[in-house]
Amino acid sequence: MRRREFITLVGGVTTWPLAARAENTSKKIPVVGVLWHAGSAEEEDVYLTVVKQALADLGYIEGKNIRLENRFPAEQPDRFRTLARELVELKPDVIIAVTNLGAIELKKITNTIPIVLVIGVDPVAAGIVESLARPGGNVTGTSVMTTDTSGKRLGLLKEAVPYLSRVALLVGSVGQTPERYIKSYQAAAESHGISLWPAEVTTPNDIEPVIAKIAEDHADGLVLAPGGPTFVQRARIGASVLAHRLPAIGSIGEEVPYGLLMSYGADFPEFFRRSVAYTDKILKGAKPADLPVEQPSKFKLVLNLKTAKALSLAVPQTLLISADEVIE
């Protein structure tokens, strides 16, 4: 073998492992964008923790084999638009949209990046997906049950508060249509012989004065409609209803520890876990159009006996027996 050929051969042998090593180290880790609803990681901590744990359970460690890009729009429609564009410009592998408003803004900008909707409210009517069974396009995820549970919720509140006759409905105006909830609850209230009126909050700063006005109007109780500031302002709402001695029921279990009397609704942490599972499938090659939108399989009742005691209410044994979670 001639000397020049030998040098070339040796050079090829010595440089091949380096090239292979460079290829391995430059392998791209997946990037997942998350367009939240509230204004900070602290406000979303209860669900952000669930997302990180669900990823870890599937073998994804943030900073090691996955990168999360969290964005917090602080419940402001213009911020949803700005941050949606910011996430799309990053060209992530998947974007998780926590609410309808986030998914709608993202879908306006991209029809190629997969989007996983977490808490979809009638996503078909909202134009986010074509159907639950066949989403089409680039969006899939989970959706709250379209079954009307307003009557069930009012019935539970009346069972816990026997004197209940006047109830206020706290509705938000960000990312939802309050009219839908108002119509539903007013019909349910009539069937229970309850007088009900809506009270709207637009910003977190509206919460205390609106609840104070509800108390001044001699309401016997309060119902929280999902969405808007009511979705993440758990501490403010809880403190206010306790201060004004208003028995309150919501649809989200995570609201109850802050001062609500009870909640009845879907398991919201499970929505986030299922959304992470869908994200994993997409990262492994599945297409959103082929993944049906999931709905909750059950509802849960959460009771707060601390609040009941503070309000001098004796919770019936029937409610205690049927509760999925009791806070003592």
FIMIKE-10573 format. One record per residue (C-alpha): chain; x, y, z; residue number from 1. Coordinates in steps of 0.5 Angstrom, whole numbers. Example, Ala and Ser with C-alpha at 12.3 -4.5 7.8 and 13.67 -1.06 7.14 Angstrom:
+-----+-------+-------+-------+-----+
: mol :     X :     Y :     Z : seq :
+-----+-------+-------+-------+-----+
:   A :    25 :    -9 :    16 :   1 :
:   A :    27 :    -2 :    14 :   2 :
+-----+-------+-------+-------+-----+
This chain:
+-----+-------+-------+-------+-----+
: mol :     X :     Y :     Z : seq :
+-----+-------+-------+-------+-----+
:   A :     0 :     0 :     0 :   1 :
:   A :     3 :     7 :    -2 :   2 :
:   A :     4 :    12 :     4 :   3 :
:   A :    -1 :    17 :     1 :   4 :
:   A :    -7 :    11 :     1 :   5 :
:   A :    -5 :     9 :     8 :   6 :
:   A :    -5 :    16 :    11 :   7 :
:   A :   -12 :    17 :     7 :   8 :
:   A :   -15 :    11 :    10 :   9 :
:   A :   -12 :    13 :    17 :  10 :
:   A :   -15 :    19 :    17 :  11 :
:   A :   -22 :    16 :    15 :  12 :
:   A :   -22 :    11 :    21 :  13 :
:   A :   -20 :    17 :    26 :  14 :
:   A :   -25 :    22 :    23 :  15 :
:   A :   -31 :    17 :    23 :  16 :
:   A :   -32 :    17 :    30 :  17 :
:   A :   -32 :    24 :    31 :  18 :
:   A :   -37 :    25 :    25 :  19 :
:   A :   -42 :    20 :    29 :  20 :
:   A :   -41 :    23 :    35 :  21 :
:   A :   -42 :    30 :    33 :  22 :
:   A :   -49 :    27 :    29 :  23 :
:   A :   -51 :    24 :    36 :  24 :
:   A :   -50 :    31 :    40 :  25 :
:   A :   -53 :    35 :    35 :  26 :
:   A :   -59 :    31 :    35 :  27 :
:   A :   -65 :    36 :    36 :  28 :
:   A :   -69 :    35 :    43 :  29 :
:   A :   -77 :    36 :    42 :  30 :
:   A :   -80 :    43 :    44 :  31 :
:   A :   -87 :    44 :    46 :  32 :
:   A :   -90 :    50 :    47 :  33 :
:   A :   -95 :    51 :    52 :  34 :
:   A :  -100 :    57 :    52 :  35 :
:   A :  -103 :    58 :    58 :  36 :
:   A :  -109 :    62 :    61 :  37 :
:   A :  -106 :    66 :    67 :  38 :
:   A :  -101 :    71 :    68 :  39 :
:   A :   -95 :    67 :    71 :  40 :
:   A :   -92 :    60 :    73 :  41 :
:   A :   -94 :    61 :    80 :  42 :
:   A :  -102 :    62 :    78 :  43 :
:   A :  -102 :    56 :    74 :  44 :
:   A :   -97 :    52 :    79 :  45 :
:   A :  -103 :    47 :    80 :  46 :
:   A :  -103 :    45 :    73 :  47 :
:   A :   -96 :    46 :    71 :  48 :
:   A :   -94 :    41 :    76 :  49 :
:   A :   -99 :    36 :    73 :  50 :
:   A :   -96 :    37 :    66 :  51 :
:   A :   -89 :    36 :    68 :  52 :
:   A :   -90 :    30 :    72 :  53 :
:   A :   -94 :    27 :    67 :  54 :
:   A :   -88 :    28 :    62 :  55 :
:   A :   -83 :    25 :    67 :  56 :
:   A :   -88 :    19 :    68 :  57 :
:   A :   -87 :    18 :    60 :  58 :
:   A :   -80 :    19 :    60 :  59 :
:   A :   -79 :    26 :    59 :  60 :
:   A :   -74 :    30 :    63 :  61 :
:   A :   -75 :    38 :    62 :  62 :
:   A :   -68 :    41 :    59 :  63 :
:   A :   -65 :    34 :    58 :  64 :
:   A :   -70 :    30 :    53 :  65 :
:   A :   -75 :    36 :    52 :  66 :
:   A :   -76 :    43 :    52 :  67 :
:   A :   -82 :    47 :    55 :  68 :
:   A :   -83 :    54 :    52 :  69 :
:   A :   -89 :    57 :    57 :  70 :
:   A :   -93 :    63 :    55 :  71 :
:   A :   -97 :    66 :    60 :  72 :
:   A :  -103 :    71 :    57 :  73 :
:   A :  -106 :    74 :    64 :  74 :
:   A :  -113 :    73 :    61 :  75 :
:   A :  -112 :    78 :    56 :  76 :
:   A :  -114 :    77 :    49 :  77 :
:   A :  -109 :    81 :    46 :  78 :
:   A :  -103 :    77 :    49 :  79 :
:   A :  -106 :    71 :    47 :  80 :
:   A :  -105 :    73 :    40 :  81 :
:   A :   -98 :    76 :    41 :  82 :
:   A :   -96 :    70 :    45 :  83 :
:   A :   -99 :    65 :    40 :  84 :
:   A :   -95 :    68 :    34 :  85 :
:   A :   -89 :    68 :    39 :  86 :
:   A :   -90 :    61 :    40 :  87 :
:   A :   -91 :    59 :    32 :  88 :
:   A :   -85 :    63 :    31 :  89 :
:   A :   -80 :    58 :    35 :  90 :
:   A :   -83 :    53 :    30 :  91 :
:   A :   -84 :    48 :    36 :  92 :
:   A :   -86 :    40 :    35 :  93 :
:   A :   -92 :    41 :    39 :  94 :
:   A :   -96 :    47 :    42 :  95 :
:   A :  -101 :    45 :    48 :  96 :
:   A :  -107 :    51 :    48 :  97 :
:   A :  -110 :    51 :    55 :  98 :
:   A :  -116 :    54 :    53 :  99 :
:   A :  -121 :    55 :    47 : 100 :
:   A :  -118 :    62 :    46 : 101 :
:   A :  -111 :    60 :    46 : 102 :
:   A :  -113 :    54 :    40 : 103 :
:   A :  -117 :    59 :    36 : 104 :
:   A :  -111 :    64 :    36 : 105 :
:   A :  -106 :    59 :    34 : 106 :
:   A :  -110 :    56 :    29 : 107 :
:   A :  -111 :    63 :    25 : 108 :
:   A :  -103 :    63 :    25 : 109 :
:   A :  -101 :    56 :    23 : 110 :
:   A :  -104 :    50 :    20 : 111 :
:   A :   -98 :    45 :    20 : 112 :
:   A :   -96 :    45 :    27 : 113 :
:   A :  -100 :    40 :    32 : 114 :
:   A :  -104 :    43 :    37 : 115 :
:   A :  -107 :    40 :    43 : 116 :
:   A :  -113 :    43 :    46 : 117 :
:   A :  -113 :    42 :    54 : 118 :
:   A :  -120 :    45 :    56 : 119 :
:   A :  -124 :    45 :    50 : 120 :
:   A :  -131 :    48 :    51 : 121 :
:   A :  -135 :    46 :    45 : 122 :
:   A :  -129 :    46 :    40 : 123 :
:   A :  -134 :    44 :    34 : 124 :
:   A :  -138 :    50 :    35 : 125 :
:   A :  -132 :    54 :    36 : 126 :
:   A :  -129 :    52 :    30 : 127 :
:   A :  -123 :    49 :    33 : 128 :
:   A :  -124 :    42 :    30 : 129 :
:   A :  -129 :    39 :    25 : 130 :
:   A :  -132 :    34 :    30 : 131 :
:   A :  -130 :    30 :    36 : 132 :
:   A :  -129 :    23 :    33 : 133 :
:   A :  -125 :    26 :    27 : 134 :
:   A :  -122 :    33 :    28 : 135 :
:   A :  -119 :    34 :    22 : 136 :
:   A :  -113 :    39 :    21 : 137 :
:   A :  -108 :    40 :    26 : 138 :
:   A :  -112 :    41 :    33 : 139 :
:   A :  -114 :    35 :    37 : 140 :
:   A :  -114 :    34 :    45 : 141 :
:   A :  -119 :    34 :    50 : 142 :
:   A :  -126 :    37 :    51 : 143 :
:   A :  -131 :    38 :    57 : 144 :
:   A :  -137 :    35 :    57 : 145 :
:   A :  -142 :    38 :    53 : 146 :
:   A :  -148 :    35 :    58 : 147 :
:   A :  -151 :    41 :    62 : 148 :
:   A :  -149 :    40 :    69 : 149 :
:   A :  -152 :    46 :    71 : 150 :
:   A :  -158 :    43 :    74 : 151 :
:   A :  -154 :    38 :    78 : 152 :
:   A :  -150 :    43 :    81 : 153 :
:   A :  -155 :    48 :    83 : 154 :
:   A :  -159 :    41 :    86 : 155 :
:   A :  -152 :    40 :    90 : 156 :
:   A :  -152 :    47 :    93 : 157 :
:   A :  -159 :    47 :    95 : 158 :
:   A :  -158 :    40 :    99 : 159 :
:   A :  -152 :    43 :   103 : 160 :
:   A :  -156 :    50 :   104 : 161 :
:   A :  -163 :    48 :   105 : 162 :
:   A :  -165 :    56 :   105 : 163 :
:   A :  -163 :    57 :    98 : 164 :
:   A :  -167 :    61 :    94 : 165 :
:   A :  -163 :    67 :    91 : 166 :
:   A :  -157 :    65 :    88 : 167 :
:   A :  -152 :    69 :    84 : 168 :
:   A :  -148 :    67 :    78 : 169 :
:   A :  -141 :    69 :    77 : 170 :
:   A :  -139 :    69 :    70 : 171 :
:   A :  -133 :    71 :    66 : 172 :
:   A :  -132 :    75 :    60 : 173 :
:   A :  -126 :    73 :    57 : 174 :
:   A :  -125 :    67 :    52 : 175 :
:   A :  -132 :    65 :    53 : 176 :
:   A :  -140 :    67 :    52 : 177 :
:   A :  -143 :    68 :    58 : 178 :
:   A :  -150 :    68 :    55 : 179 :
:   A :  -149 :    60 :    54 : 180 :
:   A :  -148 :    59 :    62 : 181 :
:   A :  -153 :    64 :    64 : 182 :
:   A :  -159 :    61 :    60 : 183 :
:   A :  -157 :    54 :    62 : 184 :
:   A :  -157 :    56 :    69 : 185 :
:   A :  -163 :    60 :    69 : 186 :
:   A :  -167 :    54 :    66 : 187 :
:   A :  -164 :    50 :    72 : 188 :
:   A :  -166 :    55 :    77 : 189 :
:   A :  -173 :    55 :    75 : 190 :
:   A :  -174 :    48 :    76 : 191 :
:   A :  -171 :    48 :    83 : 192 :
:   A :  -175 :    54 :    85 : 193 :
:   A :  -169 :    59 :    85 : 194 :
:   A :  -168 :    66 :    83 : 195 :
:   A :  -162 :    67 :    80 : 196 :
:   A :  -158 :    73 :    77 : 197 :
:   A :  -152 :    74 :    73 : 198 :
:   A :  -146 :    78 :    76 : 199 :
:   A :  -140 :    79 :    71 : 200 :
:   A :  -133 :    80 :    72 : 201 :
:   A :  -128 :    82 :    67 : 202 :
:   A :  -121 :    83 :    70 : 203 :
:   A :  -119 :    80 :    77 : 204 :
:   A :  -120 :    87 :    80 : 205 :
:   A :  -127 :    86 :    79 : 206 :
:   A :  -128 :    80 :    83 : 207 :
:   A :  -128 :    83 :    90 : 208 :
:   A :  -133 :    89 :    89 : 209 :
:   A :  -138 :    84 :    85 : 210 :
:   A :  -138 :    79 :    90 : 211 :
:   A :  -139 :    85 :    95 : 212 :
:   A :  -145 :    87 :    91 : 213 :
:   A :  -148 :    80 :    91 : 214 :
:   A :  -148 :    80 :    98 : 215 :
:   A :  -151 :    86 :    99 : 216 :
:   A :  -156 :    84 :    94 : 217 :
:   A :  -158 :    78 :   100 : 218 :
:   A :  -156 :    72 :    95 : 219 :
:   A :  -156 :    66 :    99 : 220 :
:   A :  -151 :    63 :    95 : 221 :
:   A :  -146 :    63 :    89 : 222 :
:   A :  -145 :    59 :    83 : 223 :
:   A :  -138 :    60 :    79 : 224 :
:   A :  -139 :    59 :    71 : 225 :
:   A :  -132 :    57 :    68 : 226 :
:   A :  -128 :    61 :    64 : 227 :
:   A :  -125 :    68 :    65 : 228 :
:   A :  -122 :    71 :    71 : 229 :
:   A :  -126 :    65 :    75 : 230 :
:   A :  -121 :    60 :    72 : 231 :
:   A :  -115 :    62 :    75 : 232 :
:   A :  -117 :    67 :    81 : 233 :
:   A :  -118 :    61 :    86 : 234 :
:   A :  -115 :    65 :    92 : 235 :
:   A :  -118 :    72 :    91 : 236 :
:   A :  -125 :    68 :    90 : 237 :
:   A :  -125 :    64 :    96 : 238 :
:   A :  -122 :    69 :   100 : 239 :
:   A :  -128 :    74 :    98 : 240 :
:   A :  -134 :    69 :    99 : 241 :
:   A :  -131 :    67 :   106 : 242 :
:   A :  -131 :    74 :   108 : 243 :
:   A :  -138 :    75 :   105 : 244 :
:   A :  -141 :    69 :   108 : 245 :
:   A :  -143 :    66 :   101 : 246 :
:   A :  -144 :    59 :   100 : 247 :
:   A :  -141 :    58 :    93 : 248 :
:   A :  -140 :    52 :    88 : 249 :
:   A :  -136 :    51 :    82 : 250 :
:   A :  -134 :    46 :    77 : 251 :
:   A :  -127 :    45 :    78 : 252 :
:   A :  -124 :    42 :    84 : 253 :
:   A :  -118 :    46 :    85 : 254 :
:   A :  -122 :    52 :    87 : 255 :
:   A :  -125 :    49 :    93 : 256 :
:   A :  -119 :    49 :    98 : 257 :
:   A :  -119 :    56 :    98 : 258 :
:   A :  -126 :    57 :   101 : 259 :
:   A :  -131 :    55 :    96 : 260 :
:   A :  -136 :    50 :    99 : 261 :
:   A :  -136 :    45 :    94 : 262 :
:   A :  -135 :    43 :    87 : 263 :
:   A :  -138 :    39 :    82 : 264 :
:   A :  -135 :    37 :    75 : 265 :
:   A :  -129 :    34 :    71 : 266 :
:   A :  -123 :    32 :    73 : 267 :
:   A :  -118 :    38 :    71 : 268 :
:   A :  -112 :    35 :    72 : 269 :
:   A :  -114 :    29 :    68 : 270 :
:   A :  -115 :    34 :    62 : 271 :
:   A :  -108 :    36 :    63 : 272 :
:   A :  -105 :    29 :    64 : 273 :
:   A :  -109 :    26 :    57 : 274 :
:   A :  -106 :    32 :    54 : 275 :
:   A :   -99 :    30 :    55 : 276 :
:   A :  -101 :    23 :    53 : 277 :
:   A :  -103 :    26 :    46 : 278 :
:   A :   -97 :    30 :    46 : 279 :
:   A :   -93 :    24 :    47 : 280 :
:   A :   -96 :    21 :    41 : 281 :
:   A :   -95 :    26 :    36 : 282 :
:   A :   -88 :    27 :    38 : 283 :
:   A :   -88 :    19 :    36 : 284 :
:   A :   -91 :    21 :    29 : 285 :
:   A :   -98 :    21 :    30 : 286 :
:   A :  -102 :    26 :    27 : 287 :
:   A :  -108 :    30 :    30 : 288 :
:   A :  -113 :    29 :    25 : 289 :
:   A :  -113 :    22 :    27 : 290 :
:   A :  -113 :    23 :    34 : 291 :
:   A :  -121 :    24 :    37 : 292 :
:   A :  -122 :    29 :    42 : 293 :
:   A :  -123 :    26 :    48 : 294 :
:   A :  -128 :    28 :    53 : 295 :
:   A :  -128 :    26 :    61 : 296 :
:   A :  -131 :    19 :    63 : 297 :
:   A :  -133 :    22 :    70 : 298 :
:   A :  -135 :    28 :    74 : 299 :
:   A :  -133 :    29 :    81 : 300 :
:   A :  -136 :    32 :    88 : 301 :
:   A :  -131 :    36 :    92 : 302 :
:   A :  -133 :    38 :    99 : 303 :
:   A :  -130 :    43 :   104 : 304 :
:   A :  -132 :    42 :   111 : 305 :
:   A :  -128 :    47 :   114 : 306 :
:   A :  -132 :    52 :   110 : 307 :
:   A :  -138 :    49 :   112 : 308 :
:   A :  -136 :    50 :   119 : 309 :
:   A :  -134 :    57 :   118 : 310 :
:   A :  -141 :    58 :   115 : 311 :
:   A :  -145 :    54 :   120 : 312 :
:   A :  -147 :    49 :   115 : 313 :
:   A :  -149 :    42 :   117 : 314 :
:   A :  -147 :    38 :   111 : 315 :
:   A :  -152 :    32 :   110 : 316 :
:   A :  -149 :    25 :   110 : 317 :
:   A :  -152 :    24 :   103 : 318 :
:   A :  -147 :    29 :   101 : 319 :
:   A :  -141 :    26 :   105 : 320 :
:   A :  -142 :    19 :   102 : 321 :
:   A :  -143 :    21 :    95 : 322 :
:   A :  -137 :    26 :    95 : 323 :
:   A :  -130 :    24 :    92 : 324 :
:   A :  -126 :    28 :    96 : 325 :
:   A :  -127 :    32 :   103 : 326 :
:   A :  -123 :    37 :   105 : 327 :
:   A :  -123 :    37 :   113 : 328 :
+-----+-------+-------+-------+-----+
